[in-house]
Amino acid sequence: MSGNEEDKDLINITINAAKRWSLDEDAQQASFEALFRRTDESGRTPLELAMYHNHVKTVELILREDPAYQNGQGSKNHGLLRLINQATDKKYNKNIVQLLSKTFHAGKPDLKDVLALIIAIQTRDTDSISKLLEKDNKDFLSFVDSQGWTPLHYAAHHEFDSILSVLIEAQEKVGNQFAFVDRVTTPFHVAAKCGFTSTVIRLLQLWSAPPSPDTTVDKHGQNIMQVRPASLSPYTAIDENGRNILHLAALQNKKEMVNGILRYCSSSYKKQLLSQKDIDGNTPLHLLVSRGCFIEKLIQYIAPDTSTNSQNWTPRDMLYFQHEIVGEQVQIKMAINDFNADPSRKLLSGSTQTKNTFSSLVLTSRREKKDIIFNEGQKLLMDVKNAKMEDNLQRYREGTNSQIVVSALITTITFTVGFTMPGGLRQSGGTNEGLTVLSKKAAFKIFMISDALALLLSICSLFIYFLENMSQDLQQVTRLHATTVGLNIASVMLTMFVFMTGTYVVLSQSLALAITICLIGSLFFVFSAVQLLRILYDRRVRKNKDHAHEA
């Protein structure tokens, strides 16, 4: 049965013939129902084919004759809700959607709200969702379809992040909280399978967030989130294939999703999260390595791990699972080698395994062939890394030239000011000749201390510049460069303060003028503070954007 409109009469004849045959004493009703469950080579049933071809009459005929959809059974275990979503999503004929919807809630009017909510989620209709949630009777929030999906599953499937918290709060009010059952797909699994990193992260945030006593209470006034069993967790719940959300993220090589899961996963769940095995015996570490998903902080778990999958391969062995380089396997290989070569890192990770305590089952010939490719990839990677390091070093040194001039200028100014005393020297002869006239004034003492500090900082900055030019270590150069920038900023600000205190000393007899000049000079500090705060704010915004991008 192709589902074409031209074949409607043929389908009708076939159904009637099967119906008459099913009335025979030896016939079984299940055989007649199986007629509607048969699929083509693509796995589509007659109903799905009729929907695909947008043939309304054929859809109507099948819905009328299929025993599964008669007598108000349209909502029972036949995936009709999925077909409604499919028809809406793929913009099939509206009459098809209406026929499916009518059959779905036939004999069960309360399912109209379920269907309305699911369609509103699919079409991202926030207003309709809000109106539904305002109803006194919210039993539709407890709906679970034939595959265990709730409205929250559908929201995750359609990446409707903004409605997740509202749905969770509403479900908890009617006593339908997060439920984690082994071998049952959770909203977390749905989002992870679809590759929706932001949805996975948002769900984890809502799950790990502290409970709100104003909203998340059951009918007895008890906080539902507080009574959730500690053993149940979105991190360790597994789907029908035995996979947790980290398995699914690793399978898709979603580095941002993996990092997000690890960021929100508490230490009490992390070991189980990393060690759980799927139906093939693979842990998330096996899949991360085989897919070439390089997460540096997981190397301490991958390198010493000797757990094996159904093929007796360890996570390290998965580097040789494919004959070619996949993803970032070269970086993973280099990181594992660095880890094994550093005893201190082994000690910090808690690994006491020695090099010869485990024998790999990877064939030597296979390993040697792949190692040749790894060596070539490592050489290319190191060449790129060295070239990038040289570019960065050159950029730092070019910027250093102008900063050296600033440091030298401040050093010259502060050194000269130290011997050009405000108010001059005594010229009257006697024991006080050559001494400063204003040396006993408090402002003069502050002036000299500030000048000495500015000279110290600028000279230190010059000295560090010499060290920076001699170093070839990019990390050390970066650290030294940041230090010199900080010293220069401090010395410039102190230079302005030296000017203000020196002016105040020599104009102490004209107090109004001295204060005016000091106020003008203080505007520099206001300007500096505004610019520094702006830089810090921009850096914070960039950091938040990076986190959002990871999510």
C-alpha positions as CSV (number, residue, x, y, z in Angstrom):
1,M,0.0,0.0,0.0
2,S,1.6,3.2,-1.2
3,G,-0.8,5.6,0.4
4,N,-1.6,7.4,-2.9
5,E,-5.1,8.8,-3.2
6,E,-5.6,6.8,-6.4
7,D,-5.1,3.6,-4.3
8,K,-7.9,4.5,-1.8
9,D,-10.4,2.1,-3.4
10,L,-7.8,-0.6,-3.5
11,I,-6.9,0.0,0.1
12,N,-10.6,-0.1,1.0
13,I,-11.1,-3.4,-0.8
14,T,-8.0,-4.9,0.9
15,I,-9.3,-3.8,4.3
16,N,-12.7,-5.2,3.7
17,A,-11.3,-8.5,2.5
18,A,-9.1,-8.7,5.6
19,K,-12.0,-7.8,7.8
20,R,-14.1,-10.6,6.3
21,W,-11.3,-13.1,6.7
22,S,-10.8,-12.1,10.3
23,L,-14.4,-13.1,11.0
24,D,-13.6,-16.7,10.2
25,E,-13.4,-19.0,13.2
26,D,-9.7,-19.8,12.6
27,A,-8.7,-16.2,12.0
28,Q,-7.1,-14.1,14.7
29,Q,-8.0,-10.4,15.3
30,A,-4.3,-9.7,15.8
31,S,-3.7,-10.6,12.1
32,F,-6.1,-8.0,11.0
33,E,-4.6,-5.3,13.2
34,A,-1.1,-6.3,11.9
35,L,-2.2,-5.2,8.5
36,F,-2.0,-1.6,9.7
37,R,1.3,-2.1,11.4
38,R,3.2,-3.4,8.3
39,T,5.9,-1.1,7.1
40,D,7.7,-0.5,3.8
41,E,11.5,-0.5,3.3
42,S,11.7,2.9,4.9
43,G,9.9,1.7,8.0
44,R,6.7,3.7,7.3
45,T,3.3,2.4,8.0
46,P,0.3,2.9,5.6
47,L,-0.9,5.8,7.7
48,E,2.5,7.5,7.6
49,L,2.7,7.0,3.8
50,A,-0.7,8.5,3.4
51,M,0.3,11.5,5.6
52,Y,3.5,11.8,3.6
53,H,1.6,12.1,0.3
54,N,-0.9,14.5,1.9
55,H,-3.9,12.3,1.0
56,V,-6.6,13.2,3.4
57,K,-9.2,10.6,2.4
58,T,-6.7,7.7,2.8
59,V,-5.8,9.0,6.2
60,E,-9.4,9.2,7.2
61,L,-10.1,5.7,5.9
62,I,-7.2,4.2,7.9
63,L,-8.1,6.0,11.1
64,R,-11.7,4.8,10.7
65,E,-10.8,1.1,10.0
66,D,-7.7,0.6,12.2
67,P,-8.9,-1.1,15.5
68,A,-6.2,0.7,17.4
69,Y,-7.9,4.0,16.8
70,Q,-11.5,3.0,17.5
71,N,-13.6,3.3,20.6
72,G,-11.6,6.2,22.0
73,Q,-8.3,4.3,21.9
74,G,-6.4,6.9,19.9
75,S,-4.3,7.9,22.8
76,K,-3.1,4.4,23.7
77,N,0.3,3.2,22.8
78,H,0.3,3.8,19.1
79,G,2.4,6.9,18.8
80,L,-0.5,9.0,17.4
81,L,0.8,12.1,19.3
82,R,4.1,11.7,17.4
83,L,2.3,11.6,14.1
84,I,0.4,14.8,15.0
85,N,3.7,16.5,15.8
86,Q,5.2,15.1,12.6
87,A,2.3,16.5,10.6
88,T,2.5,19.9,12.2
89,D,6.3,20.1,11.9
90,K,6.4,19.1,8.3
91,K,3.3,21.3,7.5
92,Y,1.1,18.5,6.1
93,N,-2.4,19.2,5.1
94,K,-4.3,20.9,8.0
95,N,-7.2,18.4,7.5
96,I,-4.8,15.6,8.3
97,V,-3.7,17.3,11.5
98,Q,-7.4,17.8,12.4
99,L,-8.2,14.1,11.7
100,L,-5.3,12.9,13.8
101,S,-6.2,15.3,16.6
102,K,-9.8,14.3,16.7
103,T,-8.9,10.6,16.8
104,F,-6.3,11.3,19.6
105,H,-8.7,12.8,22.1
106,A,-11.8,10.8,21.0
107,G,-13.7,9.7,24.0
108,K,-11.2,11.6,26.3
109,P,-11.9,15.3,26.2
110,D,-9.2,16.0,28.9
111,L,-6.6,15.1,26.2
112,K,-7.5,18.2,24.3
113,D,-5.4,20.2,26.7
114,V,-2.5,17.8,26.3
115,L,-2.6,18.1,22.5
116,A,-3.0,21.9,22.7
117,L,0.1,22.1,25.0
118,I,2.2,19.9,22.8
119,I,1.3,21.9,19.7
120,A,1.9,25.2,21.5
121,I,5.4,23.9,22.5
122,Q,6.1,22.8,18.9
123,T,5.0,26.2,17.5
124,R,6.7,28.1,20.3
125,D,3.5,29.7,21.2
126,T,4.3,31.1,24.7
127,D,0.9,32.9,25.1
128,S,-1.1,29.7,24.6
129,I,1.2,27.8,27.0
130,S,0.6,30.5,29.6
131,K,-3.1,30.3,29.2
132,L,-3.1,26.5,29.5
133,L,-1.0,26.7,32.7
134,E,-3.4,29.2,34.2
135,K,-6.2,26.6,34.2
136,D,-7.4,25.2,37.5
137,N,-7.3,21.6,36.3
138,K,-3.7,20.9,35.4
139,D,-3.9,17.1,35.2
140,F,-2.8,17.3,31.6
141,L,0.7,18.1,32.9
142,S,1.0,14.5,34.2
143,F,0.5,13.1,30.7
144,V,3.0,10.5,29.5
145,D,2.8,9.1,26.0
146,S,3.5,5.5,24.8
147,Q,7.2,6.1,24.7
148,G,7.4,7.8,28.1
149,W,7.5,11.4,26.9
150,T,6.0,14.2,28.9
151,P,5.4,17.8,27.9
152,L,8.9,18.5,29.2
153,H,10.4,16.0,26.7
154,Y,8.7,17.8,23.9
155,A,10.0,21.1,25.1
156,A,13.5,19.7,25.1
157,H,13.0,18.1,21.7
158,H,12.1,21.5,20.2
159,E,14.9,23.4,22.0
160,F,12.3,25.6,23.7
161,D,14.7,26.7,26.5
162,S,12.7,29.7,27.7
163,I,9.7,27.6,28.7
164,L,11.6,24.8,30.6
165,S,11.5,26.5,34.0
166,V,7.8,27.3,33.7
167,L,6.9,23.7,32.7
168,I,9.1,22.2,35.5
169,E,7.5,24.5,38.1
170,A,4.0,23.7,36.9
171,Q,4.7,19.9,36.8
172,E,6.1,20.0,40.3
173,K,3.0,21.9,41.6
174,V,0.9,18.9,40.5
175,G,3.3,16.4,42.0
176,N,5.0,15.4,38.8
177,Q,8.6,16.0,39.4
178,F,11.8,15.0,37.7
179,A,11.8,11.2,37.3
180,F,14.9,9.2,36.5
181,V,14.4,5.6,35.7
182,D,17.0,3.3,34.1
183,R,16.4,2.5,30.5
184,V,13.9,5.3,30.1
185,T,14.7,8.3,28.0
186,T,14.7,11.5,30.1
187,P,14.4,15.1,28.8
188,F,18.1,15.4,29.3
189,H,18.7,12.4,26.9
190,V,16.3,14.0,24.3
191,A,18.1,17.3,24.3
192,A,21.5,15.5,24.2
193,K,20.5,13.3,21.3
194,C,19.3,16.3,19.3
195,G,22.6,18.0,20.0
196,F,21.0,21.0,21.8
197,T,23.8,22.1,24.1
198,S,21.9,25.1,25.5
199,T,18.9,22.9,26.4
200,V,21.0,20.3,28.2
201,I,22.8,23.0,30.2
202,R,19.5,24.8,31.0
203,L,18.0,21.6,32.3
204,L,21.1,20.9,34.4
205,Q,20.9,24.4,35.8
206,L,17.3,23.9,36.8
207,W,17.9,20.5,38.3
208,S,20.9,21.7,40.4
209,A,19.3,25.0,41.4
210,P,18.3,25.5,45.0
211,P,14.6,24.9,45.6
212,S,12.2,27.8,45.8
213,P,9.7,27.4,48.7
214,D,7.3,29.8,47.0
215,T,6.8,27.7,43.9
216,T,8.0,24.1,44.1
217,V,5.7,22.6,46.7
218,D,3.3,19.7,46.6
219,K,-0.3,19.6,47.8
220,H,0.9,19.1,51.3
221,G,3.1,22.1,51.2
222,Q,6.3,20.1,51.2
223,N,9.2,21.2,48.9
224,I,9.4,18.5,46.1
225,M,12.9,19.4,45.1
226,Q,14.2,18.8,48.6
227,V,12.6,15.4,48.9
228,R,14.1,14.1,45.6
229,P,16.1,10.9,46.2
230,A,19.8,11.6,46.2
231,S,20.5,8.5,44.2
232,L,18.5,9.8,41.2
233,S,20.5,12.0,38.9
234,P,20.3,13.3,35.3
235,Y,24.0,12.5,35.0
236,T,23.7,8.8,35.8
237,A,20.3,8.0,34.3
238,I,20.6,5.8,31.2
239,D,18.5,5.4,28.1
240,E,17.4,2.2,26.4
241,N,21.0,1.8,25.1
242,G,22.5,2.1,28.5
243,R,23.9,5.6,27.7
244,N,24.0,8.6,30.0
245,I,24.1,12.2,28.7
246,L,27.9,12.2,28.6
247,H,27.8,9.2,26.3
248,L,25.4,11.0,24.0
249,A,27.5,14.2,24.0
250,A,30.6,12.2,23.2
251,L,29.0,10.3,20.4
252,Q,28.2,13.6,18.6
253,N,31.7,15.1,19.5
254,K,29.9,18.0,21.2
255,K,32.8,19.5,23.1
256,E,30.8,22.4,24.5
257,M,28.1,20.1,25.8
258,V,30.7,17.8,27.4
259,N,32.3,20.8,29.1
260,G,28.9,22.0,30.3
261,I,28.0,18.6,31.7
262,L,31.3,18.4,33.6
263,R,31.0,21.9,34.9
264,Y,27.6,21.2,36.5
265,C,28.3,17.7,37.6
266,S,29.1,17.4,41.3
267,S,32.0,15.3,42.5
268,S,29.6,12.7,44.0
269,Y,28.3,11.8,40.5
270,K,31.5,12.3,38.4
271,K,33.1,8.9,38.9
272,Q,29.9,7.1,38.0
273,L,29.2,9.4,35.1
274,L,32.6,8.6,33.6
275,S,32.6,4.9,34.3
276,Q,29.1,3.8,33.3
277,K,29.1,1.4,30.3
278,D,26.5,1.3,27.5
279,I,25.3,-1.8,25.7
280,D,28.6,-2.1,23.9
281,G,30.6,-1.8,27.1
282,N,31.9,1.7,26.2
283,T,32.2,4.3,28.9
284,P,32.0,8.0,27.9
285,L,35.8,8.0,28.0
286,H,35.9,5.3,25.3
287,L,33.6,7.4,23.1
288,L,35.4,10.7,23.7
289,V,38.7,9.1,22.5
290,S,37.2,7.3,19.5
291,R,35.5,10.5,18.4
292,G,38.5,12.6,18.9
293,C,36.9,14.9,21.4
294,F,39.8,16.4,23.4
295,I,38.9,17.5,26.9
296,E,42.2,18.3,28.7
297,K,40.8,17.9,32.2
298,L,39.7,14.3,31.4
299,I,43.2,13.1,30.5
300,Q,43.9,12.3,34.1
301,Y,41.0,9.8,33.9
302,I,41.7,8.5,30.4
303,A,45.4,7.8,30.7
304,P,45.3,5.4,33.7
305,D,41.9,3.8,32.9
306,T,42.1,0.1,32.2
307,S,38.3,-0.6,32.0
308,T,37.5,-2.5,28.8
309,N,34.5,-2.6,26.4
310,S,32.9,-5.6,24.8
311,Q,35.9,-5.8,22.5
312,N,38.4,-5.6,25.4
313,W,39.6,-2.2,24.4
314,T,40.5,0.4,26.9
315,P,39.9,4.2,26.4
316,R,43.5,4.6,25.4
317,D,43.1,1.7,22.9
318,M,40.3,3.6,21.2
319,L,42.9,5.9,19.6
320,Y,43.5,2.9,17.3
321,F,39.9,2.0,16.7
322,Q,39.9,3.8,13.3
323,H,42.8,3.6,10.9
324,E,42.7,7.4,10.3
325,I,43.0,10.3,12.6
326,V,39.5,11.4,13.9
327,G,38.9,14.8,15.3
328,E,41.5,15.9,17.9
329,Q,43.0,12.4,18.5
330,V,46.6,13.8,18.0
331,Q,46.1,16.2,20.9
332,I,44.7,13.4,23.0
333,K,47.7,11.2,22.2
334,M,50.1,13.9,23.1
335,A,48.3,14.7,26.3
336,I,48.3,11.0,27.4
337,N,52.0,10.8,26.6
338,D,52.7,13.9,28.6
339,F,50.7,12.5,31.5
340,N,52.5,9.2,31.5
341,A,55.8,11.0,31.4
342,D,55.0,13.1,34.5
343,P,55.0,11.1,37.7
344,S,53.7,14.1,39.7
345,R,50.5,14.2,37.6
346,K,50.0,10.5,38.1
347,L,50.3,11.0,41.9
348,L,47.8,13.9,41.9
349,S,45.3,11.9,39.9
350,G,45.5,9.0,42.3
351,S,46.9,6.6,39.8
352,T,49.5,4.1,41.0
353,Q,49.6,2.1,37.8
354,T,53.0,1.4,36.3
355,K,53.8,1.2,32.7
356,N,53.8,-2.6,32.5
357,T,50.8,-3.4,34.6
358,F,48.4,-3.5,31.7
359,S,48.9,-5.1,28.3
360,S,47.0,-3.6,25.4
361,L,45.1,-6.0,23.1
362,V,45.6,-3.7,20.1
363,L,47.6,-5.6,17.4
364,T,51.1,-4.4,17.2
365,S,50.9,-3.9,13.4
366,R,47.8,-1.8,13.8
367,R,49.4,0.3,16.5
368,E,52.6,0.8,14.5
369,K,50.7,2.0,11.4
370,K,48.5,4.4,13.4
371,D,51.6,5.7,15.4
372,I,53.2,6.7,12.1
373,I,50.2,8.8,11.3
374,F,50.2,10.1,14.9
375,N,53.8,11.2,14.6
376,E,53.2,13.0,11.3
377,G,50.2,14.7,12.9
378,Q,52.1,15.6,16.0
379,K,54.9,17.2,13.9
380,L,52.4,19.3,12.0
381,L,50.7,20.3,15.2
382,M,54.0,21.3,16.8
383,D,55.0,23.3,13.7
384,V,51.7,25.2,13.9
385,K,52.1,25.7,17.6
386,N,55.6,26.9,17.3
387,A,54.7,29.3,14.5
388,K,51.8,30.7,16.5
389,M,54.1,31.0,19.5
390,E,56.7,32.9,17.4
391,D,54.0,35.2,16.2
392,N,52.8,35.9,19.7
393,L,56.3,36.5,20.9
394,Q,56.9,38.9,18.1
395,R,53.7,40.8,18.8
396,Y,54.6,41.1,22.5
397,R,58.0,42.4,21.6
398,E,56.7,44.9,19.2
399,G,54.3,46.2,21.9
400,T,57.2,46.2,24.4
401,N,59.2,48.8,22.4
402,S,56.7,51.6,23.0
403,Q,56.2,50.6,26.6
404,I,60.0,50.7,27.2
405,V,59.9,54.4,26.1
406,V,57.2,55.1,28.6
407,S,59.0,53.4,31.4
408,A,62.3,55.2,30.5
409,L,60.5,58.6,30.4
410,I,58.9,58.1,33.8
411,T,62.2,57.0,35.2
412,T,63.9,60.1,33.9
413,I,61.1,62.4,35.2
414,T,61.0,60.9,38.7
415,F,64.8,60.7,39.0
416,T,65.1,64.4,38.0
417,V,62.3,65.5,40.3
418,G,64.1,63.9,43.2
419,F,66.9,66.4,42.8
420,T,64.8,69.4,41.8
421,M,63.3,70.2,45.1
422,P,60.0,72.3,45.3
423,G,60.7,75.5,47.1
424,G,64.5,75.3,46.4
425,L,67.5,74.9,48.8
426,R,68.7,77.1,51.6
427,Q,71.4,79.6,50.4
428,S,71.9,81.6,53.7
429,G,75.0,79.8,54.8
430,G,75.6,78.1,58.0
431,T,74.8,74.5,58.9
432,N,71.5,74.4,57.0
433,E,72.9,75.6,53.7
434,G,72.0,73.3,50.8
435,L,69.1,71.7,52.7
436,T,65.5,71.9,51.4
437,V,63.4,74.8,52.5
438,L,60.1,72.9,52.8
439,S,61.5,69.6,54.2
440,K,59.4,69.9,57.4
441,K,56.1,70.1,55.6
442,A,53.9,67.0,55.6
443,A,53.0,67.5,51.9
444,F,56.7,67.6,51.0
445,K,57.3,64.3,52.7
446,I,54.4,62.7,50.8
447,F,55.8,64.2,47.6
448,M,59.2,62.6,48.1
449,I,57.8,59.2,49.1
450,S,55.5,59.2,46.1
451,D,58.4,60.1,43.8
452,A,60.6,57.4,45.2
453,L,57.8,54.8,44.6
454,A,57.2,56.0,41.1
455,L,60.9,55.7,40.4
456,L,61.0,52.2,41.9
457,L,58.1,50.9,39.8
458,S,59.4,52.4,36.6
459,I,62.9,50.9,37.1
460,C,61.4,47.5,38.0
461,S,59.4,47.7,34.8
462,L,62.5,48.4,32.7
463,F,64.3,45.5,34.3
464,I,61.4,43.1,33.6
465,Y,61.4,44.2,30.0
466,F,65.0,43.0,29.7
467,L,64.0,39.6,31.1
468,E,61.1,39.5,28.7
469,N,63.3,40.0,25.7
470,M,65.6,37.2,26.8
471,S,62.8,34.6,27.3
472,Q,61.6,32.3,24.6
473,D,58.8,30.8,26.8
474,L,55.5,32.3,25.6
475,Q,53.8,31.6,29.0
476,Q,56.6,33.3,30.9
477,V,56.7,36.2,28.4
478,T,52.9,36.7,28.8
479,R,53.2,36.8,32.6
480,L,56.1,39.2,32.5
481,H,54.3,41.4,30.0
482,A,51.3,41.6,32.2
483,T,53.5,42.5,35.1
484,T,55.2,45.4,33.3
485,V,51.8,46.8,32.1
486,G,50.6,46.8,35.7
487,L,53.8,48.5,36.9
488,N,53.6,51.1,34.2
489,I,50.0,52.0,35.0
490,A,50.9,52.3,38.7
491,S,54.0,54.5,38.0
492,V,52.0,56.8,35.7
493,M,49.4,57.3,38.3
494,L,52.0,58.0,41.0
495,T,53.7,60.5,38.6
496,M,50.5,62.5,38.5
497,F,50.2,62.3,42.3
498,V,53.9,63.5,42.6
499,F,52.9,66.5,40.5
500,M,49.8,67.3,42.7
501,T,51.7,67.0,46.0
502,G,54.7,69.1,44.7
503,T,52.3,71.8,43.4
504,Y,50.5,71.8,46.7
505,V,53.7,72.3,48.6
506,V,54.9,75.3,46.7
507,L,51.5,76.9,46.6
508,S,50.6,76.3,50.2
509,Q,50.4,80.1,50.7
510,S,47.7,80.3,48.0
511,L,45.5,77.6,49.3
512,A,42.6,78.1,46.8
513,L,44.9,77.9,43.8
514,A,46.6,74.8,45.3
515,I,43.3,73.0,45.9
516,T,42.1,73.9,42.4
517,I,45.2,72.4,40.7
518,C,44.9,69.3,42.8
519,L,41.2,68.9,41.8
520,I,42.1,69.3,38.2
521,G,44.9,66.7,38.6
522,S,42.5,64.3,40.3
523,L,40.3,64.2,37.2
524,F,43.1,61.9,35.8
525,F,42.3,59.3,38.5
526,V,38.6,59.5,37.7
527,F,39.4,59.0,34.0
528,S,41.8,56.1,34.8
529,A,39.3,54.4,37.0
530,V,36.5,54.6,34.4
531,Q,38.8,53.2,31.7
532,L,40.0,50.3,33.9
533,L,36.4,49.5,34.9
534,R,35.4,49.5,31.3
535,I,38.2,47.1,30.4
536,L,37.1,44.8,33.3
537,Y,33.5,45.0,32.2
538,D,34.3,44.2,28.6
539,R,36.4,41.2,29.7
540,R,33.5,40.0,31.9
541,V,31.1,40.3,29.0
542,R,33.4,38.3,26.7
543,K,33.8,35.7,29.4
544,N,30.0,35.3,29.8
545,K,29.6,35.1,26.0
546,D,32.2,32.3,25.9
547,H,30.3,30.4,28.6
548,A,27.1,31.0,26.7
549,H,28.7,29.7,23.6
550,E,29.9,26.6,25.4
551,A,26.4,26.1,26.6
